[in-house]
């Protein structure tokens, strides 16, 4: 079977490289490299969006969190579909595609820059993405490497390096076409793998109702430390207003559920299709994909407690050695037949590679196109060289971070990045699409305030990050500035997002667009649609 696994992985990697080469041959200019020539089909766009959205962070990281937090996390599935797919595609996607095409914008920072006639927005946004995204990329790398380490006995650091090299090849040379083509293939593999796993665990535990009843009956076994903070069981919601509730609702459910709509790597997908009809078709495909991938991961993570308790007398987190990122990998290697471990290896590889490839591409385009290219006013060959160099640098940074970040960081790293993006970009993104009155100064104020307030909360007020960073302790002598409930446990996004929104609106109302700017805005809002 080891030979079979080796053969399967070799064929899989060869397909990725082949698809990357085909994309390389079809990439002739900057538009091809950054927005796939604006000719993507609904199937490729939807699966690329979904596969980018759902990574090892979702399957390994958040699936593991379901093992310790319970099925309350299923509200994130609802938000992923309602906000991340329906609202994103139907409401945000159509306007983003239409206005982006009118402005000839090739990246998310350039879209905001041209909408508000501000080069500063492009520089700042591109720089923010390049600096903030590595922790998210590293988290996804860690999730995949942990699975390979647990199931295939592959050294963790070697697994990271191998993944980075393979992904780097087709991203650097194939651009967004390479990313989206491989995403479509990887998304298909992910869908099949997660569906098989979901059916298997329900069959293993005696059916849907019986499995969930067994988990409900285990409520007295929920760790006492978690009960003390408000947890009530795996199938019930925590006590409202408790520490457990604030962490689950604000950081996990709202932080990721709302933050997804302002993700640069997802928003740019809307600019890769030719017409709104493609977006309409993509809603159903994307919705089904997201439901199966996320629902499966979260249910499996929670129900793994039943399996481990029946077979070892331990809870899932105990069986995983205290590392939440190992709950899903340990369950797969313990409960599933060897052949499925091999199949799921491809599922996890696909989840990781689809997301990381986009992350690397976005980081490269941010530094190469949005910062260097905008400064040099260069939109052609040398710009692409810098973008490719930026991707290489992003890969190196992600690998280094993956080596040094602590265990159990996968879901946390994802949440931090989603929260920063939501606070920095969502208010301005909404205003850019739906409020003509927004001014350049208002947009700049919103992006800067959202960014700075997010960072302030991460460093000084949010217990988890502030304690880990130690900056607040060094400067003030206190672990966090405010210890009164609930402030240490309120996710930074919950504070920074509304404040940034208010600042964007207030500054816009206090300033005015020029007559020329208003005329340009009217034209872009009235641009033809299809």
C-alpha positions in Angstrom: 0.0 0.0 0.0 2.9 2.3 0.5 3.8 1.9 -3.1 0.2 2.7 -4.0 0.3 5.8 -1.9 3.5 6.9 -3.5 2.0 6.3 -6.9 -1.2 8.3 -6.1 0.8 11.3 -4.7 3.2 11.3 -7.7 0.3 11.3 -10.1 -1.4 14.0 -8.1 1.7 16.2 -8.0 2.3 15.6 -11.7 -1.2 16.8 -12.5 -0.7 19.9 -10.5 2.5 20.6 -12.3 0.9 19.9 -15.7 -2.0 22.2 -15.0 0.4 24.9 -13.8 2.4 24.5 -17.0 -0.8 24.8 -19.1 -1.7 27.9 -17.3 1.9 29.3 -17.8 1.5 28.7 -21.5 -1.8 30.6 -21.5 -0.5 33.5 -19.4 0.6 36.2 -21.8 0.1 39.5 -19.9 -0.6 41.1 -16.5 -4.4 40.6 -16.9 -3.9 36.9 -17.4 -1.5 36.6 -14.5 -3.6 38.6 -12.0 -7.3 38.0 -13.0 -7.1 34.9 -15.2 -7.9 37.0 -18.3 -11.5 37.7 -16.9 -12.7 34.6 -18.8 -13.3 32.0 -16.0 -16.3 29.7 -16.1 -18.8 29.5 -13.3 -17.6 26.0 -12.3 -13.9 27.0 -12.2 -14.7 30.3 -10.4 -17.0 28.7 -7.8 -14.7 25.8 -7.0 -11.6 28.1 -6.9 -13.5 30.4 -4.6 -14.6 27.5 -2.4 -11.3 25.7 -2.4 -9.5 28.9 -1.5 -12.1 29.6 1.3 -11.9 26.1 2.8 -8.4 25.1 3.7 -6.7 22.9 6.1 -7.4 25.7 8.6 -11.1 24.9 8.2 -10.8 21.2 8.1 -7.9 20.6 10.6 -8.0 23.8 12.6 -11.7 24.5 13.0 -12.6 20.8 12.8 -10.3 20.4 15.8 -12.0 23.3 17.5 -15.3 21.5 17.1 -13.8 18.7 19.0 -13.2 21.0 22.0 -16.0 23.6 21.5 -18.8 21.4 20.2 -21.4 21.8 17.5 -22.2 25.5 18.3 -19.6 26.1 15.7 -22.1 25.0 13.1 -23.4 28.6 13.1 -20.2 29.3 11.2 -21.5 27.0 8.4 -24.6 29.1 8.1 -22.6 32.4 7.9 -20.1 30.8 5.5 -23.0 30.1 3.1 -25.3 33.1 3.8 -22.5 35.7 3.9 -19.5 34.1 2.2 -21.4 32.7 -0.8 -24.9 34.2 -1.3 -24.3 37.8 -0.1 -20.7 37.8 -1.5 -21.7 36.5 -4.9 -25.1 38.1 -5.5 -24.7 41.5 -3.8 -21.0 42.2 -3.6 -19.7 40.0 -6.5 -21.8 41.5 -9.3 -20.9 45.1 -8.4 -17.3 44.2 -7.9 -17.1 42.5 -11.2 -18.8 45.4 -13.1 -17.0 48.3 -11.5 -13.7 46.4 -11.5 -14.0 45.7 -15.2 -14.9 49.4 -15.9 -11.9 50.6 -13.9 -9.7 47.9 -15.4 -8.6 46.9 -11.8 -6.5 43.8 -11.6 -6.2 43.4 -7.8 -8.4 44.2 -4.7 -6.1 47.1 -3.6 -6.1 48.6 -7.1 -9.9 48.3 -7.1 -10.2 50.4 -4.0 -7.5 52.7 -5.2 -9.2 53.5 -8.5 -12.6 53.7 -6.9 -11.4 56.4 -4.6 -8.7 57.9 -6.9 -6.0 57.3 -4.2 -2.6 55.7 -4.8 -2.0 55.7 -1.1 -4.9 53.2 -0.7 -3.2 50.9 -3.1 0.2 51.1 -1.4 -1.2 50.8 2.1 -3.6 47.9 1.3 -1.0 46.0 -0.7 1.6 46.4 2.1 -0.9 45.4 4.7 -1.8 42.2 2.8 1.8 41.3 2.3 2.6 41.8 6.0 -0.5 40.3 7.5 -1.2 37.3 5.3 1.9 35.2 6.1 0.5 34.1 9.5 -2.6 32.8 7.7 -0.5 31.1 5.1 1.7 29.5 7.7 -1.4 28.3 9.6 -2.6 26.5 6.5 0.8 25.0 5.9 1.0 23.8 9.5 -2.5 22.1 9.2 -1.4 20.1 6.1 2.0 19.2 7.5 0.5 18.0 10.8 -1.7 15.6 8.8 1.2 14.3 6.9 3.2 14.0 10.1 0.5 12.1 11.9 -0.8 9.8 9.1 2.4 9.2 7.0 5.1 9.5 9.7 6.7 12.2 7.6 8.9 14.7 9.4 6.9 17.9 10.1 9.5 20.3 8.8 10.2 18.2 5.7 6.5 18.1 4.9 6.3 21.9 5.0 9.2 22.3 2.7 7.8 19.8 0.2 4.4 21.5 0.1 6.0 24.9 -0.3 8.1 23.8 -3.3 5.3 22.2 -5.2 2.8 25.0 -4.6 5.5 27.6 -5.4 6.1 26.1 -8.8 2.7 26.5 -10.3 1.9 29.8 -8.6 5.1 31.6 -9.6 4.8 30.5 -13.2 1.1 30.0 -13.8 -0.3 33.1 -12.0 -4.0 33.2 -11.2 -4.8 30.9 -14.1 -2.5 28.3 -12.6 -4.1 28.8 -9.2 -7.7 28.6 -10.4 -7.2 25.6 -12.7 -5.6 23.6 -9.9 -8.2 24.9 -7.4 -11.0 23.4 -9.6 -9.3 20.0 -9.6 -8.4 20.2 -5.9 -11.9 21.4 -4.9 -13.4 18.3 -6.6 -11.1 16.0 -4.6 -12.0 17.9 -1.4 -15.7 17.6 -2.0 -15.5 13.8 -2.5 -13.2 13.2 0.4 -15.2 15.2 2.9 -18.5 13.6 1.8 -17.1 10.1 2.2 -15.7 10.9 5.7 -19.0 12.4 6.8 -21.0 9.3 5.7 -18.3 7.1 7.3 -18.5 8.6 10.8 -22.3 8.5 10.9 -22.2 4.8 9.7 -19.5 4.0 12.3 -21.5 5.5 15.1 -24.9 4.0 14.2 -26.6 6.7 12.2 -27.2 10.4 12.4 -29.6 10.5 15.4 -27.8 7.9 17.4 -24.4 9.5 16.9 -25.7 12.9 18.0 -27.5 11.4 21.0 -24.3 9.6 22.1 -22.5 13.0 21.9 -25.3 14.7 23.9 -25.0 12.0 26.6 -21.3 12.8 27.0 -22.0 16.3 28.3 -21.0 15.4 31.9 -17.6 14.5 30.5 -16.9 18.0 29.1 -13.7 19.3 30.7 -14.3 21.0 34.0 -12.1 23.9 33.0 -14.3 24.6 30.1 -17.5 24.3 32.1 -16.1 26.8 34.5 -15.9 29.3 31.6 -19.5 28.7 30.4 -19.4 25.5 28.3 -22.5 23.2 28.7 -21.7 20.3 26.4 -20.9 19.4 22.8 -24.4 19.7 21.4 -25.6 22.7 23.4 -24.7 26.4 23.2 -22.5 27.8 26.0 -24.0 30.1 28.6 -24.6 33.6 27.0 -22.1 36.2 28.1 -19.6 33.7 29.5 -15.9 33.6 28.5 -16.6 30.5 26.4 -19.5 32.2 24.7 -17.5 35.3 23.8 -14.6 33.2 22.4 -17.0 31.0 20.3 -19.3 33.7 19.1 -17.0 36.7 18.5 -13.7 35.1 17.5 -14.8 31.9 15.7 -18.3 32.4 14.4 -18.5 36.1 13.7 -14.7 36.7 13.1 -14.5 34.2 10.3 -18.2 34.3 9.1 -18.2 38.1 8.5 -14.5 38.5 7.8 -14.7 36.2 4.8 -16.5 38.8 2.7 -13.5 41.3 2.9 -10.8 38.7 2.0 -8.7 40.1 -0.9 -7.9 36.7 -2.2 -11.7 36.0 -2.5 -12.9 39.4 -3.7 -10.5 39.2 -6.7 -12.3 36.1 -7.9 -15.3 38.2 -8.8 -13.2 40.0 -11.3 -12.2 36.8 -13.1 -15.6 36.1 -14.7 -17.0 37.7 -17.9 -20.6 38.3 -16.9 -22.9 38.3 -13.9 -24.6 35.1 -15.3 -21.4 33.2 -14.4 -21.7 34.5 -10.8 -25.4 33.5 -10.6 -24.5 29.9 -11.7 -21.6 29.9 -9.3 -23.9 30.5 -6.2 -25.3 26.9 -6.2 -22.0 25.2 -6.9 -20.2 27.3 -4.3 -23.0 26.9 -1.7 -23.1 23.1 -2.0 -19.3 22.8 -1.8 -19.0 25.1 1.2 -21.8 23.2 3.1 -20.3 19.8 2.5 -16.7 20.8 3.3 -17.4 22.9 6.5 -20.4 20.9 7.9 -18.4 17.7 7.5 -15.3 19.0 9.2 -17.1 20.4 12.2 -19.4 17.4 12.7 -16.5 15.0 12.4 -14.5 17.0 14.9 -17.2 17.0 17.5 -18.3 13.4 17.0 -14.7 12.2 17.2 -15.2 12.5 21.0 -17.7 9.7 20.8 -15.3 7.5 18.8 -12.3 8.1 21.0 -14.3 7.6 24.2 -15.7 4.3 23.0 -12.3 3.0 21.8 -9.8 4.5 24.2 -11.8 6.0 27.1 -10.4 9.4 26.2 -11.8 12.6 24.8 -10.6 13.8 21.4 -8.2 16.4 22.8 -6.7 13.8 25.1 -6.2 11.4 22.2 -4.5 14.1 20.2 -2.0 14.8 23.0 -3.5 18.1 23.9 -2.9 19.6 20.4 -6.2 20.7 18.9 -4.6 20.7 15.4 -4.1 16.9 15.7 -7.7 15.9 16.5 -8.8 15.4 12.9 -5.5 13.7 11.7 -5.4 11.3 14.7 -9.1 10.4 14.1 -8.4 9.7 10.4 -5.4 7.5 11.1 -7.1 5.7 14.0 -10.7 5.2 12.8 -10.4 4.9 9.0 -9.0 2.1 6.8 -5.6 2.6 5.3 -6.9 3.2 1.8 -9.0 6.1 3.0 -6.1 7.6 4.8 -4.4 7.8 1.4 -7.6 9.3 -0.2 -7.8 11.8 2.6 -4.2 12.7 2.2 -5.1 14.0 -1.2 -8.1 15.8 0.3 -5.9 17.6 2.8 -3.2 18.3 0.3 -5.9 19.8 -2.0 -7.3 21.9 0.8 -3.9 23.2 1.7 -2.5 23.8 -1.7 -5.6 25.5 -3.1 -5.6 28.1 -0.3 -1.9 28.6 0.0 -1.5 29.0 -3.7 -4.0 31.9 -3.6 -2.3 33.4 -0.5 1.1 33.3 -2.2 -0.4 34.8 -5.4 -2.1 37.6 -3.5 1.0 38.4 -1.5 3.1 38.5 -4.7 0.7 40.7 -6.6 0.4 43.0 -3.5 4.1 43.7 -3.3 4.8 43.4 -7.0 1.8 45.1 -8.6 0.2 47.2 -5.8 3.3 48.6 -4.2 6.3 48.3 -6.6 4.3 48.4 -9.8 2.2 51.4 -8.7 5.2 53.3 -7.6 7.0 52.6 -10.9 3.9 53.0 -13.0 4.9 49.7 -14.6 2.2 47.3 -15.6 4.1 44.8 -17.8 7.1 42.4 -17.8 9.2 43.8 -15.0 6.1 44.1 -12.9 5.5 40.4 -13.3 9.1 39.6 -12.4 8.6 41.5 -9.1 5.3 39.8 -8.5 7.0 36.4 -8.9 9.8 37.5 -6.6 7.2 38.7 -4.1 5.6 35.2 -4.2 9.0 33.6 -3.5 9.5 35.9 -0.6 6.0 35.1 0.7 6.8 31.4 0.5 10.0 31.8 2.5 8.3 33.9 5.2 5.4 31.4 5.5 7.8 28.4 5.8 9.8 30.2 8.5 6.7 31.1 10.5 5.4 27.5 10.2 8.6 26.3 11.9 8.4 28.7 14.8 4.7 29.2 15.5 3.3 27.3 18.6 1.1 24.3 18.4 -2.7 24.7 18.1 -2.2 27.9 16.1 -4.0 27.0 12.9 -7.5 28.3 13.7 -6.2 31.3 15.7 -3.9 32.4 12.8 -6.9 32.2 10.4 -9.1 34.2 12.8 -6.5 37.0 13.2 -6.1 37.5 9.5 -9.8 37.4 8.8 -10.4 39.9 11.6 -7.8 42.4 10.4 -9.1 42.2 6.8 -12.7 42.8 8.0 -11.8 45.8 10.1 -9.5 47.4 7.5 -11.3 46.6 4.3 -15.0 45.8 4.8 -16.3 49.3 5.7 -14.5 50.8 2.8 -15.4 48.0 0.5 -19.1 48.3 1.3 -19.0 52.1 0.8 -17.1 51.7 -2.4 -19.8 49.6 -3.9 -23.0 51.2 -2.4 -22.4 54.8 -1.3 -21.4 57.3 -3.9 -20.9 60.0 -1.2 -17.9 58.2 0.3 -14.8 60.4 -0.2 -11.1 59.6 -0.6 -10.3 61.0 2.9 -13.1 58.9 4.4 -11.8 55.7 2.7 -8.3 56.4 3.9 -9.4 57.1 7.4 -11.5 53.9 7.5 -8.7 51.7 6.3 -6.1 53.2 8.6 -8.4 53.2 11.7 -9.5 49.7 11.1 -6.0 48.4 10.8 -4.6 50.3 13.8 -7.5 49.5 16.1 -7.2 45.8 15.2 -3.5 45.8 16.0 -4.1 47.8 19.2 -6.7 45.2 20.4 -4.5 42.3 19.5 -1.5 43.8 21.4 -3.3 45.4 24.4 -6.8 44.1 25.0 -7.5 40.6 23.6 -6.3 38.1 26.2 -5.1 35.3 23.9 -2.9 37.4 21.6 -1.8 40.0 24.2 -0.6 37.4 26.6 1.3 35.6 23.9 3.0 38.7 22.4 3.9 40.2 25.8 4.2 43.7 24.4 1.5 45.1 26.7 3.2 43.4 29.7 6.5 45.0 28.7 5.1 48.5 28.3 2.5 48.7 31.0 3.4 45.9 33.5 -0.1 44.3 32.9 -0.9 41.4 30.6 -3.9 43.3 29.2 -5.1 46.9 29.7 -8.7 46.0 30.6 -9.5 43.0 32.8 -13.2 43.7 33.3 -15.5 41.2 31.6 -16.1 40.8 28.7 -13.3 42.9 27.2 -10.4 40.4 27.4 -12.5 37.9 25.4 -14.2 40.2 22.8 -12.6 39.6 19.4 -10.7 42.7 18.1 -12.9 42.7 15.0 -16.1 43.2 17.0 -14.6 46.5 18.3 -12.5 47.6 15.2 -15.1 47.0 12.5 -17.9 49.2 13.7 -15.5 52.0 14.7 -13.8 51.9 11.3 -17.3 52.0 9.7 -18.3 55.0 11.7 -15.0 56.8 11.0 -15.4 56.2 7.3 -18.9 57.6 7.2 -18.2 60.6 9.5 -15.0 61.7 7.7 -16.9 61.3 4.3 -19.7 63.5 5.6 -17.2 66.1 6.7 -15.4 66.2 3.4 -16.4 66.4 -0.2 -15.6 64.9 -3.5 -14.6 67.2 -6.3 -16.9 67.8 -9.2 -14.7 65.7 -11.4 -14.6 62.9 -8.9 -18.4 62.9 -8.6 -18.7 62.7 -12.4 -16.3 59.8 -12.5 -18.2 58.0 -9.7 -21.5 58.4 -11.6 -19.9 56.9 -14.7 -18.5 53.8 -12.8 -21.8 53.2 -11.0 -23.8 53.5 -14.2 -21.4 51.3 -16.2 -23.1 48.8 -18.4 -23.9 45.4 -16.9 -24.6 41.9 -18.3 
